[in-house]
């Protein structure tokens, strides 16, 4: 059984959380999901003034040092902050397979970021795909060349929109 702790700031409504939970349980059968609405914010040391964004790798390190995590537990932090990592201008999320900790940003998943009108269903679809993708990394899956597999790398939002919330047969067999 996979135990998943979902950290969030309370900016996801109960319906969004419930639907995310259902999608995660479908993607990871026999998983148990708990919700942890954190009362603290990201430390200033994770923010890069030059980028105007938070460094997702530093967030993962912060979470590892500040949280107690069970041996078989995965942690997924859902953040509002805009993220970048390494040489990448932005990332939708990042995971550290060695610690079982992942982070996903809602910032660029919202249609409003792209000058579009709010579309809750589209936002939820994107959030589900990126959450499953990052949790897939925490269980040892790498990026997949199949553009519709949830483990395909999203270089832009249209890549996220194109992929499905499901693992391709190859990734699904690795998951087993």
Residue pairs with C-beta under 8 A, 6 or more apart in sequence:
1 30
1 31
1 32
1 72
2 28
2 30
2 31
2 32
2 72
2 74
2 139
3 31
3 32
3 34
3 70
3 72
3 73
3 74
4 24
4 28
4 31
4 32
4 33
4 34
4 73
4 74
4 75
4 76
4 135
5 33
5 34
5 35
5 36
5 69
5 73
5 74
5 75
5 76
6 17
6 20
6 21
6 24
6 33
6 34
6 35
6 36
6 76
6 78
7 36
7 37
7 38
7 63
7 75
7 76
7 77
7 78
8 17
8 35
8 36
8 37
8 38
8 77
8 78
9 37
9 38
9 41
9 78
9 79
9 80
10 37
11 80
11 106
12 20
12 78
12 106
16 120
16 124
16 127
17 35
19 124
19 128
20 124
20 127
20 128
20 131
21 33
21 35
23 128
23 131
23 132
23 165
24 31
24 33
24 128
24 131
24 132
24 135
25 31
25 33
27 132
27 135
27 150
27 165
27 166
27 167
28 132
28 135
28 139
38 77
42 54
42 59
42 62
42 79
42 81
43 62
45 58
45 62
46 54
46 55
46 58
46 59
46 62
47 53
47 54
47 55
48 54
48 55
48 84
51 84
52 82
53 81
53 82
53 83
53 84
53 90
54 79
54 81
54 82
54 83
54 84
55 83
55 84
55 85
56 83
56 84
56 85
56 91
56 93
56 94
56 103
56 105
57 85
57 86
57 94
59 77
59 79
59 83
59 94
59 103
60 94
60 95
60 96
60 99
60 101
60 102
60 103
63 75
63 77
63 101
63 103
64 96
64 99
64 101
67 75
67 101
69 75
69 99
69 100
69 101
73 100
74 100
74 101
74 102
74 135
74 138
74 139
75 100
75 101
75 102
76 102
76 103
76 104
76 131
76 134
76 135
76 138
77 101
77 102
77 103
77 104
78 103
78 104
78 105
78 106
78 127
78 131
79 103
79 104
79 105
79 106
79 107
80 105
80 106
80 107
81 105
81 107
82 90
82 105
82 107
82 108
83 90
83 91
83 92
83 93
83 94
83 103
83 105
83 107
84 90
84 91
85 91
85 94
90 108
91 105
92 104
92 105
92 108
92 109
92 126
92 130
92 154
92 160
93 102
93 103
93 104
93 105
93 130
93 131
93 133
93 134
94 102
94 103
94 134
95 101
95 102
95 103
95 134
95 135
95 137
95 138
96 102
96 137
96 138
97 137
97 138
97 139
97 140
100 138
101 138
102 134
102 135
102 137
102 138
103 134
104 127
104 130
104 131
104 134
106 123
106 127
107 113
108 157
109 123
109 126
109 127
109 130
109 157
109 160
110 118
110 123
111 117
111 118
111 119
111 122
111 123
112 118
114 157
122 161
125 161
125 165
126 157
126 160
126 161
128 165
129 150
129 160
129 163
129 164
129 165
130 154
130 160
132 150
132 165
133 150
133 151
133 154
136 150
136 151
136 167
136 171
136 175
139 175
140 174
141 151
141 167
141 171
141 174
141 175
142 151
143 151
143 152
143 153
144 151
144 152
144 168
144 170
144 171
145 152
146 152
146 168
146 170
146 171
147 159
147 162
147 163
148 162
148 163
148 164
148 168
149 163
149 164
149 166
149 167
149 168
149 170
149 171
150 163
150 164
150 165
150 166
150 167
150 171
151 167
151 168
151 171
152 159
152 163
153 159
154 160
154 163
166 172
167 175
